């Protein structure tokens, strides 16, 4: 006589019910901000190598609302990561 193995039903929201998994995924999500910031800095170095006009345009882009919002979100996310360690 063989028994059927018990298979627990797993929903797509299982990660939100466990605080440990949620903290882990939040920390892993921060890699997107780190990668974006790194690409932005590489782009800035490229602009610096192209001359003063390109560098000035990059600095003006850093003052844009999109760039400021990105930096605020990145700092908030990385600050939350540091607090959760």
QUISULSUL-V318475 format. One record per run of one state. SS is the DSSP state (~ for helix, > for strand, _ for the rest). FROM is the first residue (numbers start at 1). LEN is the number of residues. If there is no record, write none. Layout:
SS,FROM,LEN + SS,FROM,LEN
This chain:
_,1,13 + ~,14,4 + _,18,1 + ~,19,32 + _,51,1 + ~,52,11 + _,63,2 + ~,65,20 + _,85,1
